[in-house]
């Protein structure tokens, strides 16, 4: 049975897909038309193939509509899979046919501050660099997805332990490889921006210091395997925020001018030589 949430978002997706086709054809280049004002008869090939077999007209609007269709369709499929996070719908699929008892979600959640940080990164990227803006949007999308799944799992049953196990079984196969790759990317990109913004001497000491801190933290976590997961999560989250913030500041400052001192010395030497002549 199709849920109301699926019907709503899937309808949005179909509407956005149809709009992208019309927009891509209507804004296409009429160079191959029979006469002025007539759209090329083969323009639909480029729109259907997403630009592989031809042009798609104005790119920005077409890409926005295509991604809106993909996101809406994905949300519709997720909602029908989770039965709109409705306890009665889940109970209809259960062997007993009874709705599971609901429970209040935990009070503490670190997803709201992470979403605020992602929005701040996107806003800073608007005035600094396009790559930072894209990173902020990606972070916001990931955090919103995690928050949505966590909210659904907290209300799935009346047992908090079972809810946590349900969420982990669903998200760990996705989170572990994605978060590992994202951590490496954040460390490499943010660290490279910082090292490029300082002198060679400072870059060596910064790289050595960060490596020593990572090694000591790993040794501490290995020696104390019973450390609470919330502590490890908090440390990793603050480390990622610090690296991203440092990368943003370094990108705004720009690369270090390694040849400034040499150019200044060369200018002074040229002035002395001209005075002697």
N, C-alpha and C positions, 0 to 999 in steps of 0.2 A: 504493500500500500504506500502510495506517495504521500509524504507529509506536507503540511502547508509551507514549511520553510523551504523544502525542495522546490515546490511550485513557484514560490516567490522568486528565489534567486536564479533558478533555471530559466524562468521567464525573462529576468533581467539579462541573463547571458545570451539568450536567443535574440533579444532586442538589440543588444550591443553588437552581436555578430552581424545581424542584418544591417545595422547602421554602419559598421565598418565596411561592408561590401558596397553599400550605396555611396558612402563618403569617398572610398578609394576610387570608384569609377567616376564619380562626379567631379572630383578634383584632379583627374588624370590629365596628361599632356595630350591635347588634341592634334599633335603634329601628324599623326597617321590617319586623321579623319578625312572623309571625302570632301568636306568643305567646312568653313569656319562655323563653330558652334555645334558640331556633331562629334560626339565622343567616339574614340576608336572602338571598333567592334570587338577587338581582341583584348580590350582593357580588363575584362573580367578574369582572364587567365592569370595576370599578375596579382590580382586581388585574391583570388582563390588560393594561389600557391604562395601567398605572403611575400611576393616580390621575386620569386624564383624564376618564373616564366614571363616576367614583364614588370612594368612600373605599377606603382600603387598610389599615384597621386601625391597629395600632401602627406608627408611621412608622420609628423607629430600627431595629428588627429587620428590617423589610421592606427598607429601603434597604441594610443590611449584606448581606443575602442576595442581593439583586439585583446589587450590585457584586461579590460573590464569584462569582456566576454569570458575569458579564461578564469578569472578570479570568481566571477559569479557562478559559473558552471561548477568550479571546484567546491565552492561553499555549498551549493545545492546538493552535490553528491555526498559531501561530508554530513550534511544535516539529515539526509535520508538514511545514511548508514548508522548515525547515532540516534535516529528517531526524534530529532529536534530536542534532545536532552530532556525528554518528557518521561517521567517515572511511569505513568500509566501505559505509554506506548512500549516502554521496555518491558513492563510486566506482562503485556500481551504476548511477547515473544518468549517469556520465561516458561519453563516446564510446568510450574505450578499455576501460571496464569494470574498471579497476584503481583501488584505493584510493590517494589521494594520500598522499605521505609526510608524517608528522606532525613538528612541530617544537616545541621548548619555547617557551612564551610569554615575552614580555619580562618582566624582573624588576621594573622600575619601573612603577607605575600610580598615578594620582592619584584613582581612583574610590573606594578604601577611605576615605581621609580626607574626601572629599566626602560619602560616605554617613554617616560619623560626625558631620560637621557638620550634615547634614540631621536626623539623629536628635536632636542636641542642640537644634536649633531647635524641633523638635516637643515635646521635653520642656519647654523654656522656655515655649512657648506654652500648656502646661497650667496654668501658674501666672500668666501675664501676660494673654494675650488669645487668643480663639478663632481669629482670623484668622492669627496667627503659628503656631498649631498646624496649621491647614490648609496653610499654606505649607510647613511642615516635612514634612508627609506627601507633598505634591506633589513636593518636591525629592527625598525619599527614593525615590519611585516612578520618577522620571526617571533618577536616578543608578543605581538597580538595573537598569533597562532598558538603559542605556548599557553598564554593566559586563557584562551578560549577552551583548550583541551583540559587544562587544570580545573577550570570552573565546571566543566561537564563532569569530570571524574569525581569532584568533591560531592556531587549530588547524585551519583549513580546508585549508591546503596546507603544503608544506614551504618555500615562499618567503615571507619576511616582507614583501617589497615587494608581492607579489600579495595577501597577506592584508590589508595596509593599503589597497590599492586596492579590494578587495572590500568592506571595511567602509565606506570612504568613498562608494562607489557606492550602497550601501544606505542609509546614514544621512544623508549630506549634504542630500538633498532634504527631510529632516525636521528636521535639526538647525539649519540656517541660519535658516529663518523662525521656528522655535520659540525658539531661543536669542536671536534679535534681539528678539522680542516680550518674552521673559522679562527680558532686560537692561533694556529700556525700563521695564518694570513695576517691577523692583527699584529702579532709579534714582529713578523718580517716587514710589513708595510710601515707600521708605526715606528719600529726601531730604525728602519732605513731613513725615514724622514728626519728623525732626531740626529742620527749620525751625520747626515749630510748638512745639517744646520750648524754644526760645531766644527772646531778645528780638528786637525788630524790627531793631535796629542789628546785632546778631550774625548774624541771618539773612541780611542783605544781604552781609556779608563772607564768610560761609560759602558762600553761593551763588556769589559771585564767585570765591572761591578754588577751589572744585570745578570750576567752568567753565574756569578758567585751566589747571588740572592736566589736564583732559580734552583741551583744545586742544593743550597742549604735548606730551602723549603721542601724540596723533594725528599731529602734525607730525614727531615723532621717528620713528615707525613708517613714515611716508611717505618720509622722507629716507633711511632705512636699510631698503630693501625686502628685504635678505638676512638680516634678523634671524631667528633660529631660531623656528619656530612654538611650540616648547616655552616659550620666553621670553614670547611674547605670551600664550599660554594661562595661564601662571603669573601674569602681571600681571593679566589679566582675572579670574582666579579669586580672587586675593587682594583685588582691588577689590570684587568682588561680595560676598565674605565680610565685608569691612569695612563696606560699606553696609548689609548685612542686620544685622550686629551693632549698628551705630549706630542703625538703625531700631528694633531690639528694646529697646535701652536707652532711647531717646527715648519709646517707647510705654509702658515701665514708669514713667518719670518723670512723664509726662503733659504736657498743653499748658501753655505759659507763661502765668502770670496777668498779663495786660497791664494790668488795671484795679486791681491791688493798691495801687500807689502813690497813685492818685487817690482810692481809697476811704479810704486812711489819712489823706490830707490833708483829705478831707471830714469824717471823724470828728473830727479835731482842730479844724476850724473850727466844727463843731457844739458841741463842748465849750466852746470859748472863748465862743461866743455865749450858751450857757446860763449860764456864769459871770458874764458881763456883766449878764444879766437878774437 
